[in-house]
Amino acid sequence: MSTFLGLAVGYTTFYSVFPNVTVPASEEPSLSLILGVLAMAGLLAGLMTEDLRMGVVQGFLSIPAGLVIAFALAISPVLTGFLEVQVDDIFSFITRLGLPIYLFALPLYIVTGIAGMLLRERFGLHSESFFAARPSPQRK
């Protein structure tokens, strides 16, 4: 689950640093797209997470995973020659310019994760492991 959240953080970081080589390509990054991707990822993670503690741990683990994914995404346009940036500058671009996203993603993941857990409880959406753990009724 933290890898899924890290993918969302990594893509939004890459999109915010290099918006002209992402989908959708634009001159400036869209704040609504960044917030939408992070919020939907947090909501889906909340639907899948069993308890709040694991959701918070997954949110924390998503930040280093997102950093690695953003660096891997940023290195690909440089290797193909689409962007003319020195490879040693990419890591500083990703960490320094992506810092607001890393700082904002964790609280957003916690809030949307809680919302996802509340939706799951409200509508009775449970995983198979939840139903398998229930004891069967004893017949006399």
N, C-alpha and C positions, 0 to 999 in steps of 0.2 A: 504494500500500500504506500509506503514511503517513496518507493521508486516512481509510482504513478504521480504522487504529489510533487516529487522532484522533477519529473518531466514537465509538469505545468510551470513550475518555478523557472526551470531552465529555458523553456521556450519563451516565456514572457520576458525574461532577462535578455535573451538573444534578440527578441523583437524590439525591446526598448533601446538596445544599443545599436543594432543594425536594422532599422525598419525597412530599408530599401531592398533587402535580400530575403525577406520572409514572405509568408502568405498571410494576409494580403499585403502586397508591396505598397508602401506609401512613403511620403517624405518625412512625416512625423509619426511617432507611435501614438496609438489611440488608447487613452486611459480607460475608456469603457471596455475595450477588448481585453486589456490586461486584467482589469477587475473581474470581468465576466469569466475569463479562463480560470483565474485563481479561485473564484467563488464556486464555480461549477465543480472543479476538482475537489475542493473541500467538502462540498455537499455530497458528492458521490462517495468520498472517503468516509464521511460520517454515516452514510447508509450501510457501508460495509464493515465499519469498526464495531467490535463487540462492546468495548467500554471506553470511558472518557480517558483513562490513563494511557491506554494504547494509542488513542487518537492524538494526544499531546506528544507522545514519544515519536509517533510517525511524522508529525509536523516538524519536530526538531531534526529528525533524520533526513527530512526532505531537503533541507537547506544545503548540506554538503553534496547530496546527490544532484540537486539542481545546479550547483556550481560546476560539477563535472560535465553534466549534460550541456549547459550553456557554453562551456569551453569547447566541447566537441562540436557543437553546432557552429560556433564562431570560427573554428579552425578550417572548416570545409570550404567556405567561399574564398579564403585566403589561399588554400592549396590549389584551387582551380583557377586562380588568377582573377576572379571577379572583383575582389577587393584588394587594394594595395596597402596593406598594413603589415608592419613587422610582427613576426610571431611572438616576440617577447612582449610587445605592447598589448596583445590580446588579453592576456591574463589580467593585466591592470585595468583594461577597459571593462572586462566582465565583473571583476570584483568591485571596483570603485564606482562605476556607473550603475551597476546592478544592486548596490547596497540598499537603496530605498525599497526595492522590490523584496529583497531578502528580509528586511526589517518589517515590512508590511504583511508579508505572506504568512508568517507564523500566527499573529493574532487573528488574521482573516481565516486561516485554516481551523483554528480553535473554535471561532464563532460559527462558521459554516458547518464544521464537524458536529457541533452540538445541535445545530438546526437539523442536520441529516439524521442524527440519532433520534431527535424528537419526532421527525416525520416517520421514521421506521417504527417507533413505538406507537404512534398515533394510528397508523394504518395497518399495523400488525404485520409488517414485512420482516420476516425472520429468515435466517439462513437454515440450511439443512442440518448443520451441526447443532443449532438450537433445538430443533425438533428431535434429533437423535439423542440428545442428552436428557430428554424428559423420561421419567420412569413410566413404564406402562402400568395401567391400572391392574391391581391384583383382583382376580375373581375368586370368590369363595365357593 
